């Protein structure tokens, strides 16, 4: 059921982009789909852990002050909002 609702929302977003905006989205993948989270506790736990155990990072050469951070997993929220493409 969740998959059907998610796919329907994504198809509606693609239909809007195509018909109303005259845009064709050619890079549809999981990285381009965002789900909203209503619970702030997920982010609070992340914020509390970062000072205690900082995420590994590296500075990018040639770009002053730019750092790339290793991904840190968030806790799984109890619920998520509709997907956004």
N, C-alpha and C positions, 0 to 999 in steps of 0.2 A: 504494500500500500504506500509506504514512504517513497519507494523508488518511483512509483507511478505519479505521485504528486510532484516530486522533484523534476522528473522528465517533462511533465506537462508545463510546469513553470518555465523551464529552460526553452522548450519549444515556443511558448508564447513570447519569450524575450527575443528569440531568433526571428520570429515572424514580425515583431515590431521593428527590429533593426532593419530587416529586409524591406518591408512595405513602407514604413513611415520615414525611415532615415536613409534609405537607399544604400545600406551598408551590408556587406557580406562578411560575417565573422568566420575566418578561416583557421583559427587556432583554438578550437574547442577541446579542452582537456581539463582534468581535475584541478590543475593549478589556476585556472581561470574562472572557477566557480567558488563563490564565497557564501558562507552561511552566517547569518547574524546570531549573536549570542546575547541573551538578555541578562544572564547571571554575571555580576561583577566579581563573584568569588573566584572564578577561573583566573581572572587577571590579577586579583589581589594575591593569590598564592604565587603566581609568577613573579610579581613585584617583590614579594618577601624573600623568595629564593635567590634572586639575582645578586643582591649584595653578599649573601652568604657563600654562594657558589657561582661566580661570574661565568657567563657563557664564553667559551673560547672564541678568540677573534684574531684577525690579522689585518695589518694596514696594507692598503693597496698602493703599490709603487706608482709614482707619477701623478697621483691624485691626492693632493694635500688634505690630510685630516679625514680621509674616507676609510672606514673600517668595515670589514665583512665579518658577520657573526655566524657561528655554528647554530643550527636550528635547536631550539629548546622546545620540548613537547609541552603543550598545555594539558591540564586535566580535562577529561571529557565532561562537557556540560550535560546537565540533565535534559535539556531541550535545546533545539535550534530553530531559528526562524526560516522563512522561505529562502531558497537559493537566489543569488544574484549573479548574473553573468557579466 
